[in-house]
Amino acid sequence: IRRNVFLVVNRSICFPIRLQTYNILRVRPKFLSAPQTVVTADTYYSYVIQATGSPKVLTVNNLPTWLTFDGINTISGTPSQYNAGLSYPLTIIADGGYFDPVLQTFTIDVSFAD
C-alpha cells in the first residue's frame, strides 16, 4: 500500500514531501490448538482456542445448550447426565477477512459418569 504524505506550505499549494511504502502483513488464520473430544457428564469442559492470523475473528457453530462461547477464544460448560451417550459436532471458524475462513470441525462425545 502506498501513501503520499503532504505538507501544506500555504493555503493554495500542497507539496508532496515523502512517498513511503507500507507493507501490511496479512496472514491466513491457522489453528494451533486441538480440542479435547471426550467429556464425562457432570464434569466441567473448557477449550481455549489458539489461532494465528490477523485480524482474526472466531465464530462457533452448533453449540449445544450446555456449552457457551465467550466471544473471544473459550468454549466451556458442564454436560449433565441427560447429555451422556450423545455426540455434539462443532465447527469453529477463524476468519482473517482477507482469505477464505479456516474451519476446525470436531465432535465432543459425552460419556456416562461412574
Order of alpha helices (4+ residues) and beta strands (2+ residues): beta-beta-beta-beta-beta-beta-beta-beta-beta-beta-beta
